[in-house]
Each structure stands twice: as structure tokens, then as C-alpha cells.
Amino acid sequence: MSAQADTEPARAGKVLTIGAVCKALEREFPDISISKIRYLEDQKLLTPRRTAGGYRLFASADVIRLRTILRLQRDEFLPLRVIRQELASGRAEEEEEVAKGQGPDPRALRRATLDVRGVAASYYRLEEVLDDTGADAALVSELEDYGVIKGEKRDGEMLYDDTEREIVRAVTELKRFGVGGRNLRVFRTSADREAALLEQILAPALRSRNPERRKEAVQALENLAATASYLKHLLLIRDLRKIAK
């Protein structure tokens, strides 16, 4: 492949190496790396074709799927568990239709899926969280001190669920810019206030003895949470535009 071809997004019938995929997406996602793409593959979010020699080859659909994953992480702050659900529901295919000009932008018309009903799918030991996120134990301890994450102690060992793990991952990225646990109290306070507001709005229905009413209230809570998250995102973008002027 030529150097010029390597920097172009994959077209129908064309495949790219993992290095070429990084080059193709680095303008939109400056933090993309080969190791990150490999990690997403390890998490079963990507399944590029392999050559007989073991080299990864990414088709157009693979690149679109990767771009969708990266956008969901960056724009909607979704954990991998929820991203996996979004992909299973056809999110990548919708993004492909948008890219071809054949469909509406799901980022504008769809709300993020927020599961507030079930328990965490998995729990991780501290060592697993550190290995997975690249964080250090001191950072995790700091986040616990400031109430940003809350591990659960079981059989004398502290465990963290999917959401806590993804929070650590996000904070690890912020740390690169000098943002520490103390600075994150503003996020914790904001989240607490939003949760209290939504609880106030839906408290009577959530505490109802009628199962159907409770079910409708939980669905409404998810929709309100997604709308509030999207609104906060828009307000942040507006303010950041003013800063960038």
C-alpha cells in the first residue's frame, strides 16, 4: 500500500493494516494507538480479519465500527459494556448509513442507553483495574478519598464494577492533562445534584407498589438521565467554543 492510501479511510473492497487505521483516524481521534485498537479487539468489540501470518486487516465495516466505538467513548462517555450493547443494536450500521448520506445522524436522534435497573455485570479486583486502565494504586485511592468511585468490599477484598473501572480509565486520561482527584469533585457534585433532581421528579412513581407504574418510572428515569447527559454535553460544547475563540 502507498503512504497516501494508508491515510485514507477504508473504502468498500479495500483493507487497511492496523497502522494504516491509526493514521486514517488520528486526526479525529488524536489519542488513538495500536495498543488501544488491540485492547478493543481483546474485549471482543472488533474482529478484523487475520492473514496467514497473523497480521490484522481492517475492512471498511471494521473501520466504521472502530470509529463508532471511539465516538461513543469520547462524545457520550459510555463504558465498554454499554458500547457493546449499542453495537449489538446496530449502532455501527447506522453510523455507516450516515457516512453514506442515507440516514439521520443517530447522535442527534438517539439517546444513549443507560441501564439503571440491573446490577453490575462484572466485578474486578484492584490489580485488574490497574492493569486494564493503566492507572496507579495512588490514583484509585485518591478517587475513593474524594468519593469519585466507591468500591465494594467482599471477603476482605475491594472490588470495582464496570462503571467504576471506566471512571478510573477516564480519570487516567484526564490525569495526563494535570487533572487530579481533587479537581474531580466538581464532577461528583454535579452528578449528585442531577441524581437528586431526577429522584425528586420521579420519586412517587419509583416508590409505587404498582409494578407497571414502577416499570414506567424506571424507563422515564433512563430517558431523563440520557436527556440530562446530552444537555450537559451541549452546554459544555457551547462554553468550550467560547474559550477556543
N, C-alpha and C positions, 0 to 999 in steps of 0.2 A: 504493500500500500504506500502511496505517496504521502509526504508530510501534510500536504494540503488536504488530501482525502481524509486523513486521520482526524482532522479538527472539525470535520463536518458531521452533523447528526446523522445517524444511520438511516438510510433510505430503504425502501422496500427492496428486498433481494440482496442488500449489502450487509456485511457483517463487520464488526469492529473488534479489535483486541481490547483488553481491559485498560491498557494505557491510552489507547485512542479514545475510549469512552470518557476517561478523565479529562482529556484535552477538549473533547466536544462539550462537556458540561461545566468546565471550570469557570467560565465567565458568569454563568448564572449561579453556580454554587462554588465559591472560592475555596471552601474548606473540604471539597471532595478529595478523596485519596484512594489509591488502590487498596489499601488496608480496609478502608471503610466499605468499599464495594464487596470485598471478600467477606467482611463481617456480615453484611446483609445477606450474602449468599449462604453463610453458615447458619443464619437464622431462618433459612428456607423462604426468604422473601424474593429471591432471584434464583433462576435456574438457567444460566447461559449454557449453550452447547459446548461440549469439550471435544477437542481434536484427539486423535490417537496418542499424541504426545502430551496430552493433559492441558493444553492451552485453552483458555476461555474465549469463546466467540459470541459476541452480543449482536443479535438481530435487532431490527427496528423496534419490534414489540418489547424487547428486553430493555432498550434504552428508554422508551416511553414509560415503562413500568418503574425503572430506576428514578427517572425524573419525578414521577408521581410520588414515590416514597420520600424523596428529598424535599419536595414541596410540602407534603403533609407534615414532615418534621419541622421545617422552617416556618411555614405560614400558620399552621394550625396546632403546632406543639403537641402532636399526638404521639403517644407511646407506641412501640412496635406492635404490641398486642392489638391495639385498635387499628393501626395501619393495616395489619394482616386482615382484619375484618373488612376494612374499606376495599382492599384489593379483591377479596373474595366476592364482594357485592358488585364488582365491575367498575371500580373507580378508574383503573388504568385505561380500560376501554373507552370510558367517557372522555378522558384526557386526550386519547388518540383522535376521537371524533372532533374535539375542539381544535386540535392541531391541524386537522384537515379542513376546518371550517364547516363541519357538518353537524354540529350540535352546540347547545348552550354551554357556557362555562360552569361546571359543577361547583367551582369555588364560590360562585356568586349565587347559585340557586340551591345548593345543598348545604345543610348544616352538618357539622362534624358529629359522628356517632359518639355519644357519651354514655357509657354504661355505668349507671349509678345504683343498679339493683343488686348485682351479684357480688360475690366475694372475689378476691384476687385469684387469678388462675394459678399463679406460681409464687413461691417464696424463695428468697435467695439468702445465703449466708453472706456475711460481710466480705469474706475473701472473694466470693463470686461476683459481688457488686463491684469491688475494686478492680478485679481482672477484666470485667466486662466493660466498665466505663472509663478506665484509665485514671480514676480518681485516687487520692491517697486517704489513708485512715484519718488523718488530721482533719481533712475537709469534711468527711462524713460526720465526724464527732462535732465539728463546728455547726453543721447544718442541724444536727439534733439539738444542740445547745440553744439555737435560735428558733427552734420549732418549725423549721422548714420541712424536715422529714421526721417521721415518727415510726421507728422500728417496733417490732412486736417480739417480746421475749418468750421463747418456747424452750422448755427443758434446759434453761440456763443459757441459751444461745440467742443472740439478737438476729431476727430475720426481717427481710425487707420485701415488700411485694413489688409487682411490675411497675406501678406508678412511682413508688419511692425510688426504684432503680433509675427510671427515666428522669426523675428530678435531679438525681445525682449526676446523670450524664449531661443534662442541660447546664447545671451549675458548673461542671467541669469545663464546658465550653466558655462560659462567662468568665471563669477564673483567668483564662488566657488574656482577658482584657482588664484584669485587675479588680474584678468584682468578687467580693468575698461574702461569707455568710452574714456578716453584719449589714451589708448593703441590701441583702435579700429580704430583710424584714418588711420592706415596703411591699414586696410581692405577697408575703404571708398575710400581712394586714389587709391588703386589698382582697385576697381570696376569702379571708374570714368574713369581711363585710359583705361581699357578694353572696356568700353562702347564707349568711344571716338574713339578707333581704329576700332571697328566694324561699327560705324556710318560712319567713313571715307571710309571704304571699300565699303559700300552699299548705301551711301547717294544718288548718282544719281538715282539708281533704286527705292529707297524708296520714292523719291520725284517725280517720274514719274507720268504723267497724265493717263498713260495706266493702267487700273485696274489689268490686268493679270500680267503685269510686277511688279506692287506693291505687288501683292499676292505672286509671286515667290520670291521677295526680302525679304518679311517678313518670309517666310519659310526658306530662306537661313540664315536670321538673327538668327532664333531659332537654326538651325543646328550649325552655327558658335559659338553661345553662349554656347551650350552644349559641343562642342568640346573644346572650350577655358576653360570651367569649368573643364572638365576631364583632360586636360593637366595640369592645375594648381594643381589639386589633385595629379597627378602623380609626379610632381616636388616637391610638399610638402612631399609626402611619401619618395621620394629619399633622401631629405635633413634630414628628421627625422630619417631615418635609419642610416645616418652618425652620428647624435647626439647620438643615442642609442648604438653605438659601444663602 
